[in-house]
Amino acid sequence: MNAATGRRHRWTHHDKNHATCQHCGTRAQKRPSPYGRRWWTEWHLPDGTTRDNYNGQPTPPCLTADDARKET
C-alpha cells in the first residue's frame, strides 16, 4: 500500500502479461528475462515515464492526477 495515499493499485488484466490500474492508469507488462528463468515487470506511468523491477525498483505508487499535483 502506498503510505502517502493509502491506495493500492487495482489491476484490470488484459491477458496474462498485461494489466492497467483502474485508479491511476499505470500500465504493467510482465516479461521473461533474457538471461535466465526470471520474470520482470515494466510499468508505463501516465506521465510518460517507465520504471521496471529488473534492477530492484519497487512498484510505483498509485497516484491519480490530483495526487500528483499535490506532491509537486
Secondary structure in CASP SS format (residue, H / E / C, confidence):
PFRMAT SS
TARGET T0000
AUTHOR 0000-0000-0000
METHOD secondary structure of the structure
MODEL  1
M C 1.00
N C 1.00
A C 1.00
A C 1.00
T C 1.00
G C 1.00
R C 1.00
R C 1.00
H C 1.00
R C 1.00
W E 1.00
T E 1.00
H E 1.00
H E 1.00
D E 1.00
K C 1.00
N C 1.00
H E 1.00
A E 1.00
T E 1.00
C E 1.00
Q C 1.00
H C 1.00
C C 1.00
G C 1.00
T C 1.00
R E 1.00
A E 1.00
Q E 1.00
K E 1.00
R E 1.00
P E 1.00
S C 1.00
P C 1.00
Y C 1.00
G C 1.00
R C 1.00
R C 1.00
W E 1.00
W E 1.00
T E 1.00
E E 1.00
W E 1.00
H E 1.00
L C 1.00
P C 1.00
D C 1.00
G C 1.00
T C 1.00
T E 1.00
R E 1.00
D E 1.00
N C 1.00
Y C 1.00
N C 1.00
G C 1.00
Q C 1.00
P C 1.00
T C 1.00
P C 1.00
P C 1.00
C C 1.00
L C 1.00
T C 1.00
A H 1.00
D H 1.00
D H 1.00
A H 1.00
R H 1.00
K H 1.00
E H 1.00
T C 1.00
END
